[in-house]
Amino acid sequence: MYRPTEECQHRILVADDMVYAIVAMKALLLDVFKLDSSFVTYVKDGYQAVDEMRKNLASLKDPGYRPYSLLILDFNMPYLDGLQVVDQVKELHSRSGATTLP
C-alpha cells in the first residue's frame, strides 16, 4: 500500500461537479490510501481546475514548490470538460517551463 512520507512533494488535483463523486474520491484517497488532506485539492468545475493549475505553476520557482503529479478529472463538467482541461494544462505547462506534466 502507498504510504506518503513527509518528504513527498507531490499533490493531487480532483475536479468533479458531482458532490457524491467528490465525497467518494475523498473517502478513497484519505481513508483507503491514507493520504494527508494537504496532498489533495478538490474543485468543482473545469475553470477552477485550470485556475488551480495556473496558481500552482506560478509558484514554480518558489522554495518548497509542490507540483501536481496527478489530475483526476470528470469527463463531463460544466464550462470545461476533462479533455479541455487537459489541453489547457498542457498549454500552461509548455509556457511555464515545468519539466513534468501531471
C-alpha positions in Angstrom: 0.0 0.0 0.0 1.2 3.5 -0.8 2.3 5.5 2.3 3.1 9.1 1.7 6.0 10.5 3.7 6.7 14.0 4.9 9.3 14.3 2.2 6.7 13.8 -0.5 6.4 16.8 -2.8 3.6 15.6 -5.0 0.0 16.7 -4.9 -3.3 15.5 -6.4 -6.0 17.7 -8.1 -9.5 16.3 -8.3 -12.1 18.1 -10.4 -15.7 16.9 -10.4 -19.1 18.8 -10.4 -21.0 16.0 -8.6 -20.9 16.2 -4.8 -21.2 12.5 -4.3 -18.2 11.9 -6.6 -16.1 14.2 -4.6 -17.2 12.5 -1.3 -16.3 9.1 -2.8 -12.9 10.4 -4.0 -12.1 11.9 -0.6 -13.0 8.6 1.0 -10.8 6.7 -1.4 -7.8 9.0 -1.2 -7.9 9.8 2.5 -9.3 6.6 4.1 -8.1 3.9 1.7 -4.8 5.3 0.5 -4.2 7.2 3.8 -3.2 10.4 2.1 -2.9 13.5 4.2 -5.6 16.0 3.2 -2.9 18.6 2.5 -1.8 16.5 -0.5 -5.2 16.7 -2.3 -7.1 19.7 -3.7 -10.8 19.4 -4.8 -12.5 21.7 -7.3 -16.0 21.6 -8.8 -15.5 22.6 -12.4 -13.0 22.8 -15.3 -12.4 26.5 -14.9 -11.4 26.1 -11.2 -9.1 23.2 -12.2 -7.3 25.3 -14.8 -7.1 28.2 -12.4 -5.7 26.0 -9.7 -3.0 24.7 -12.1 -2.2 28.3 -13.1 -1.7 29.3 -9.5 0.4 26.2 -8.8 2.7 26.8 -11.8 3.0 30.5 -10.8 4.9 29.3 -7.8 7.2 27.1 -9.8 10.4 28.9 -8.7 9.4 29.2 -5.0 11.3 27.1 -2.4 9.1 24.2 -1.3 7.2 24.1 -4.6 4.9 21.1 -4.7 3.7 20.2 -8.2 0.5 18.4 -9.1 1.6 14.9 -10.1 -1.9 13.6 -10.7 -5.1 15.1 -12.1 -8.3 13.2 -11.6 -10.8 14.9 -13.9 -14.5 14.3 -14.6 -15.1 13.9 -18.3 -18.4 15.8 -18.3 -18.2 19.0 -16.3 -19.8 22.4 -16.8 -17.8 25.2 -18.6 -14.7 23.0 -19.4 -14.8 19.2 -19.7 -12.0 17.0 -18.6 -10.4 16.9 -22.1 -10.5 20.7 -22.4 -8.8 20.9 -19.0 -6.1 18.6 -20.2 -5.5 20.7 -23.3 -5.2 23.9 -21.3 -3.0 22.3 -18.7 -0.6 21.1 -21.4 -0.5 24.7 -22.8 0.1 26.1 -19.3 3.0 23.7 -18.7 4.6 24.4 -22.1 4.6 28.2 -21.3 5.7 27.8 -17.7 8.8 25.7 -18.4 7.7 23.0 -16.0 9.5 19.8 -16.7 6.9 17.2 -15.8 3.3 17.1 -16.9 0.8 15.6 -14.4 
